């Protein structure tokens, strides 16, 4: 048997299970990233939006 903790062994932070808690955790994690990683992530998200956004315009409208 290993000494590693399984997900069931870890305590649950119930504050993160709400929309507000998840948003706070997301902002906390973003604030810890170096500026270069933040800029790269934003550029990647903009590129994905450009790619996915262009495909949604080509779909036929539902009747």
FENJO-V774742 format. One record per backbone hydrogen bond with DSSP energy under -1.0 kcal/mol. CO is the residue of the C=O (numbers start at 1). NH is the residue of the N-H. E is the energy in kcal/mol with one decimal. If there is no record, write none. Layout:
BEGIN
co: {CO CO}
nh: {NH NH}
e: {E E}
END
This chain:
BEGIN
co: {6 12 13 14 18 19 20 21 22 23 24 25 26 27 30 34 35 36 37 38 39 40 41 42 43 44 45 46 47 48 49 50 52}
nh: {9 14 16 17 22 23 24 25 26 27 28 29 30 31 33 38 39 40 41 42 43 44 45 46 47 48 49 50 51 52 53 54 56}
e: {-2.1 -1.2 -1.9 -1.3 -2.6 -2.1 -2.5 -2.3 -2.3 -2.5 -2.4 -2.5 -2.4 -2.2 -1.3 -1.8 -2.6 -2.2 -2.3 -2.4 -2.4 -2.3 -2.5 -2.2 -2.2 -2.5 -2.3 -2.2 -2.4 -3.2 -2.8 -1.4 -1.3}
END
